[in-house]
């Protein structure tokens, strides 16, 4: 017997009979997690854990931006793929996935998915502006998703919206100028939100470095 189900990134997953064989383009069918903790300048990995999203109490990120680095918070759909692509850029020193832009602090993955909180899946990025500028970071950000696809963004809903959560007036100006230039170049409207950074709720360990830990590619994005 063959049945198809949608994965969290929209790909179709095929289950065959009682023994399930999941073909998920971006690994979205997994139900067990591995935890990897990223620190500024170093990376350490722990052993895989059996963990479900509901087992972990989430907290607002309290990481202060280290001297010489800058923080960016970007949302462009499924945060697994966004993190995987951006963390590979030269000059990006650490990344964390989480939820931001919502109306309450008490949340978790299941509530975000249900559309109850208004949060977006986002990536908190610490980068060295001497190695990569915020403009260059935005260039990759817009390259990895279609911010002009209104129907697509609406279909995916609030948690998968395109958004730039700026952390300074300079970032706001760079983002606004970038969008204006992109609209002029592409001849259509860009639907990316440009809003002030809000509380960033660190996502469950299960989601951190999800694709990197499993050796998967970011097939949900370009």
Secondary structure by P-SEA (a helix, b strand, c coil): cbbbbbccccbbbbbcccccccccccccccccbbbbbbcccccccccccccccccbbbbcccccccccbbbbbbbcccaaaaaaaaaacccccbbbbbbcccccccccaaaaaaccccccbbbbbbbccccccaaaaaaaaaaaccccaaaaaaaaccccbbbbbcccaaaaaaaaaaaaaaaaaaccccccccccccbbbbcccccccccccccccccccc
